[in-house]
């Protein structure tokens, strides 16, 4: 049997097989306290009174591959097809703070995202894309402060002030230690970088979301739905507390937070997950952090369909999976959505697959009618029971983390990592045993393999070209201006002043991503993962 990468989640309560929900399942349930009205605390029914009747969710398409030129062409194509926001994927060397000519970058340049080494690459990436009108989300964490600085610097070249920019930088480093692994520095100095971005954007970028706290990668690593909510919020609590400790106002910080969740296969559970998350976060912000501004209590989130559920066998089945996952996200009240391509279990999506993924969102928004009613699932015995169960389960995990000494202590002890690994292991056993069905893999398997699907290929020549580009930047820049800017970065890292302004100056002096990351490595050190068995 094919071993799939999918981590099919277990139910909230695996022993509960009740086929019919009744009012008895909601005994003592108070709709005024648990639901309220859309746009009102605790925001179970959505953060806006009219939700999609006022404006549909932002339709993003996560994209980035090979060189900046090729990715720029894809972005302009997507915008022409009706995408309302860009979402940038960076290659692994960029994510890890290595230039394309570093020995550790060999074989990875432009493979899983676009290669960005310098301001010249960033300028090419957004060529002919007006940054004052397009919202951009950047999936970047360890080097988020450098890529945000590059984005600001490129906007300046376009004559666009930082205050006019809108979008999100993921900037969620804690989930890298527990789920994904693209970290550079230890957790505590990494939190300092996060709060520097918070502070800078509070002053200079009023329309920018300073963090996208990600449950997506936690779920992709194998967590359950309940763990996805709990561990995401554990990280969020650490970020909010760090911001408060740095002297920032919780009512201001709370308005700049955004979240990033996974839309998985269990349709009803996923809808309930989003509703439970909204309610629980509102209560955390009000009761734990004493946020009084309603916007600081609201959970705003982007959703991506579950890449781990896609199969290489019968890949057209993935179109159906993605459509159902996307519908769950919409019924759950997402603010932004990305649909995966049908071929992503095989390669990066082709242009045709990206178009089908976008059309999936457009069909949901324009043809199904689900956007015409705010929270149409409210009051369903099944949905409300699941919503309550997910909230309760997440609260129990958060209490366990608190008893362990808080989020950083739990990460450093490997506790969260072990819990995710155990859930992933149990889920894989279910697939291997056939107790969890994966259509086309362990049930309903076609006798014939079928015609191979055409996939996107990355020309190995692009690595050589990218290496030549970054080396040309180093040769052509002013050595004195570069050295002065790099000294300022090191001084700020040692001294504790905000890093964003000096890194903006460094990228404008044509310092590379790897050079800036190395300067910070020299001050903060590098994180080495401990075994979590």
C-alpha positions, 0 to 999 in steps of 0.5 A: 500500500502506498504510504501517503503523506496525509495526516487524516485527523481523528475526531474530536471525540473518537468514541462518540458515534451518535448518529443524531444530535438533539437538543439534549446535546446542548443542555444548558447551552445559552445562545446569547453567550455562546453565539450572540450576533455576527460582528459582536462578542464573542464573534462566534458567528463572524467578525463582521455584521454582514460578513460576505454580503458586504464583501467576499473573502480575499481570494489569494493564490499562493505562488512563487517558483524559480526566478523572480521573473517567472514568478512575476509573470505568474502573479500578473497572470493571476491578477488578470484572472481575478485574484484579489491578493498575492501570496508569495512562496519563497525558496528554502535558501531564502527562508533559511537566510542563505544566498543562492551561492551558499554551499547549503543552497545547492540544489534548492534554489527556486525549487519550492518558491521564488529565490530572493537574494537582494533588492534587485530580485525583489524589484523584479518580483513586483515589476509592474505590480502597483504595491499601493493597490495590491495586498501582499501576503509573504509566507516567511518567518526566520528571515521575515524582517529582511523580506519585509524590509525588501518589500518596503524598499521596493515600494519606495522605488515605486514611489509608494510610502510604507503607510500605503502598503497593505498585506501580511508577513507571516513572521510566526517563528514559534511554529517553526520549532514545533512543526516546520523547521525553517528557523535560524536563531534561538526562540528568545532572540527570535521573539525580539525580532517579532516584536521589533516588527510589531513596533515598527509597523505600529508606527509606520504601517497602519494597514499591515498585519504584522504576523500571521500566526499559523496553525496550518503547518501544525496541522500539516505536521499531523496535529488534530483539529483541537491541537491546531487551535490550541498550539496556535493560540499558545504561540499567539499568547506568547507573542501578545505577552512579548509585545506587552512586555516590550511596552506595546498597547494590547489594544493596538497589537491585537488589531494587527494580529492575523491567523492562518488555519488549515481547512481539512477533510472532516467537513463539519468539524472544520466549520466548527473549528473556525467558529470555536477558534473565533470564540476562544480567542475573543475570550483570551484577549478580553479575559487574559489580556484585558483588551477592551477594543472589539477589534483587538478581540477579533480573530481574523484569519486566512485559510489554505486547503490541506496540502497533506490530504492531496494524493499523487494517485488519481490527482483529479480527485484533489479538485473535489477535496479542495472544493469541499475544504474551501466550502468549509472555510467559507461556512466557517467565516474565513477572511481570506482563502487559498485553494491548492492545485490538484497536482501539488502532490506531484510538483508545484502547480501548473498555470492550469491547476492554479486557474482551476483552484482560483475558479473553485473559489469564484464558483463558491462565491458567485454560484452557490449562494452560501455567501448570502446568509451570515453563518448559515450553520448557526444553531445546528445541534451537530455544529454547535456540539462540535464547536463547544467540544473543540473549544473545551479541548483547546482550553484543556491543552492550553492549561496543560501548556501553562502548567508546563511553564508556558509556551517557550518552556513547552517548546524547549522541552519538546512537549508540543513537538511530541504531541504533534508527532504522536497524533501524526503517528496514530493517523498514519496507522489508521490509513495503513490499517484502512480504518481511515479511507483515502479514496484512490489510495487504500479504497476505490483504487483504479486498476489502470494507472491512467495517463501521467499528468503534465507537471511544472518543472524547474530548469536546473539552469536557473540556479546558475543564473541566480548565482550569477545575479547575486554575485553581480550585485556584490560586485557592483555595489558601493563597498563603503555604503554596504559596510556602514549599513552592515555595521549598523545592523550588528550594532542594533542587534547588540544594543537592542534598538529596533532592527527594521530601520537599519535592515531597510537601510542595509537592503537599500545599500544592496546587502543580501538576505544571506549577509544580513542573516549572517550578521544576526547569526553572529549576535544571536547564534543558531538554534539546534533542535533537541531530540523529542522522543 
